[in-house]
Amino acid sequence: FLLVLPGRDKRPVKSLVVGRPILLALEDIDGGPSFLEKALRFLEKYGTKIEGILRQSADVEEVDRRVQEYEQGKVEFDADEDAHVVGDCVKHVLRELPSSPVPASCCTALLEAYSKFSS
């Protein structure tokens, strides 16, 4: 995923947020929490009481704007941010992972276990 930042050279830059493998998506290069980790913590703290969180979609432009703001240095989520936007940021990052965060063999084993014990 490439991103063109406003006010900068028109060459696309590689995103630090979107399109990273899951192990890199959870931790920044410096070892600190990543965008995904911070967004998940925000949802854990503020999103659990929001009706429809992760079901009701936020405006796509708002989600893109928030990712760009993070890329430009606004790396913390404020308590007054729209939880639906943050939730959709999480979904956006997960959709853009280069591979599944859960290996196919694990999914197959879970489905087999479910079918054995749900009968």
N, C-alpha and C positions, 0 to 999 in steps of 0.2 A: 504494500500500500504506500503510495507516495502522496505527499502533501505539499501544496504550494502555500507558503505563508504570505499573508498580505503585507505590502510595503517592502518586500524583499525582492531579490533577484527572481525572475520568473521560472528558474530551474526548480523542478520538484526536489524535495528533500525526503530522505527515508524517515518514516514516522518512528518515534520512540514509544508510541502507545499501541498502534494498531499493526497487526500482521506479524507479531513476534511469537516464537514458540512458547508454549505454556510455561515452561520453567523460567524463561526470561520475562514473561509477562507478569510474573508474581514478584519479581525482585529487580530493582534497578541495578545498573552497572556498578554503582557505588555501594551496593549491598543494602540500601534503604528500601522501604516499601515502594512499590510501583504504582502507577495510575490505577491498575486493576485492584491491587490490594487496598489502596486508599478508598476507592469507590465502594468496594465490598464492606469495608469498615464503616463508611458513612451510612450505607444501607442498613447495616446491622444496628447502628445507633439511632438513626432517624427514620429509616424507611419502613420498619416493621409495623408501625401504627398507621401507615398511609394506605388508604383503601385502594385496591387495584394495583399495588406496586408490582412491577414486572408484567402486568397484564395490560394496563392502559399505556398506550404509547405516547411518548413526548414528541414534540415537533422535531423533525429530522435536522432542520437548520440549527435548532438549539443544541442538539447533541453534537453536531459538527463544530459549532462555535465553542462548546465547552472543551472538546478534544483539542482544538486549536489553541485555546487559552492555556491549557495545560502545557502544550508544546512550547508556548511562548513564555512560560514561567509561573503561571498561576497554578502551583502544584498541590495546593491544599483545597479541600472541599469545605465550604463554610456551612454552618448549621442552617442558614436560611436559603440554601440552594434548593431547587426543585428536585425532589427525590425521584420523580419520574424521569427527569433528564439524566440524573446520575445512573438510575437503573438501566436506561436505554444505552448509556455509555458502556456499561458492563456487558449488555447483550451484544453491542456492536463489536467490542474487543473479542468476545468469545466467538462470534460469527466469523471474524477475520483471522482466527488462528490458522496457521498453515497446516496443522494436523489436529486430529481429535485429541482433547485432553484426556480421554479415557480410551485405552487401547481396545481394539476390536475383540481381542481374546477375553478381556475382562467383561465386556458387554455380553458376549456369548455365554460366558459362565454365569453371569447374573440372570440372564433369561432362562437358562437351563435350571438353575436353582429355583427360580420363581415358579416355573412350570411344574417342578417336582413337588414343591411344598404348597402350592395353591390348589391342588386337586382335592 
